[in-house]
């Protein structure tokens, strides 16, 4: 199972001096040495989101364990990944915290490449059936759970209901539909209102990859081998994306800021992304009450196609050198067992639970006035339970980047089969 990839080895060589400098700076290295049976060290990023959630979880756990405390070390994701790579290379696992946050799409890559860094949850008592299988599968290796899902990356279609009304449509007309139906209605909305329904960053495969996962397909097979070339579902997804662009229903832009600006500044009438995108949508306060969410279109004529997918999300991992028993108990009582926690962090941070029981609370059922009174967070938890699994494998990011490069060529006129064949070859080269 354990193997060091060409990419991982290169990253370790590149990053080691940076980490060594940090560790020698005399600052807080974030290691687990402070653990005294009642303290856990955690690495996580984003003070307003992940770290805020940890602080609230700490308060809840302290109700039954007054001496408990968390030592939270803010660690941007890029730095966290660099530290894990360096520790794995040096085998200095005593530098690890007790718990660290992991991007879902990077979980398998790290757990397969660096199994010595992780503890599993076999004896934790956590009921992983209370999380969507499509999410827990990101952190399952050989049938064993290595991560507790945290924030949801469940994808939604967000639409301007006032624009739809101008064109004679409602949100229901875009619910449980296919991509062919979406394209047809999108062209009609564009003709009647002058507004495209979608925007996206040029050269980003995010939307085609969401389509791919919605049908339970992946860029890799169960053995981790790339399936980019001759992948009928991927070919269909890219064909849909190309039709969206050429019809004008989707407008490509050059940056993330421009993408956000298209719907905040009223240039387009919707977007499709992980639920976390509602935080950006709601910055357009002048559009309050004129938005709604629904599920995604499904691919036409594809076996296993659904109206559900995901983009993003993260999970908690327990290190191999920390206090695994205390860490598992803390996570079981909070992120995998506390409705109070999710009720607390949802209104303030917008952190939507993957833990399915949280969706049954009154807080999640509250109508959201910005979205026309819809209980959007309750809906998203229900969507999340229906998202198919995505086999990310060790080389997910290399695969996604290769498809993104191919997508640019295809939009410029390249043959789909040739471009995806080249993408597959590039990933195979990276795999060595």
URGIPE-V971725 format. One record per backbone hydrogen bond with DSSP energy under -0.5 kcal/mol. NH is the residue of the N-H (numbers start at 1). CO is the residue of the C=O. Records with the same first field share a line. If there is no record, write none. Layout:
BEGIN
NH->CO / CO
END
This chain:
BEGIN
3->112
5->3
9->5
10->6
11->7
12->8
13->9
14->10
15->11
16->12
18->15
19->15
20->16
21->17
22->18
23->19
24->20
25->22
29->27
32->94 / 96
34->31
35->32
40->69
42->71
43->99
44->42 / 73
49->46
50->46
51->46
52->46 / 47
53->49
54->50
55->51
56->52
57->53
58->54
59->55
60->56
61->57
62->58
63->59 / 60
64->61
65->61
68->65
69->38
71->40
72->70
73->42 / 71
74->72
75->44
80->76
81->77
82->78
83->79
84->80
85->81
86->82
87->83
88->84
89->85
90->86
91->87
92->87
93->91
95->92
96->93
98->41
99->41
100->317
101->43
102->315
104->313
106->103
107->103 / 104
108->104
110->106
111->107
112->108
113->109
114->110
115->112
117->114
118->115
119->318
121->145
124->121
128->126
130->127
131->128
132->354
135->132
136->132
137->133
138->135
139->136
140->137
141->139 / 144
144->141
146->139
148->316
149->147
150->314
152->352
155->309
156->273
157->294
158->156 / 271
159->292
160->269
161->159 / 290
162->290
164->160
165->161
166->162
167->163 / 164
168->165
169->164
173->170
174->171
175->172
179->298
182->178
183->179
184->180
185->181
186->182
187->183
188->184
189->185
190->186
191->187
192->188
193->189
194->189 / 190
195->189
196->194 / 267
197->249
198->249
200->251
202->253
204->201
209->205
210->206
211->207
212->208
213->209
214->210
215->211 / 212
216->213
217->212
221->225
224->221
227->219
231->228
232->230
235->231
236->232
237->233
238->234
239->235
240->236
241->237
242->238
243->239
244->240
245->241
246->242
247->243
248->244 / 245
249->244
250->244
251->198
252->250
253->200
259->255
260->256
261->257
262->258
263->259 / 260
264->260
265->261
266->263
267->262
268->262
269->196
271->158
273->156
275->154
277->274
278->275
279->276
280->277
281->277
282->278
283->280
284->281
285->283
287->284
288->285
289->370
290->287
291->370
292->159
294->157
296->307
298->177
302->299
303->301
305->302
306->214
311->153
314->151
315->102
316->148
317->100
318->119
319->98
320->117
324->322
327->323
328->324
329->325
330->326
331->327
332->328
333->329
334->330 / 331
336->331
337->334
338->334
339->337
342->338
343->339
344->340
345->341
346->342
347->343
348->344
349->345
350->345 / 346
351->345
352->350
354->150
356->130 / 354
358->355
359->355 / 356
360->357
361->358
365->361
366->363
368->374
369->367
371->368
372->369
373->368
374->368 / 371
376->374
378->364
379->375
380->376
381->377
382->378
383->379
384->380
385->381
386->383
387->384
388->308
392->390
396->393
399->395
400->396
401->397
402->398
403->399
404->400
405->401
406->402
407->403
408->404
409->405
410->406
411->407
412->408
413->410
414->409
419->415
420->416
421->417
422->418
423->419
424->420
425->421
426->422
427->423
428->424
429->425
430->426
431->427
432->428 / 429
END
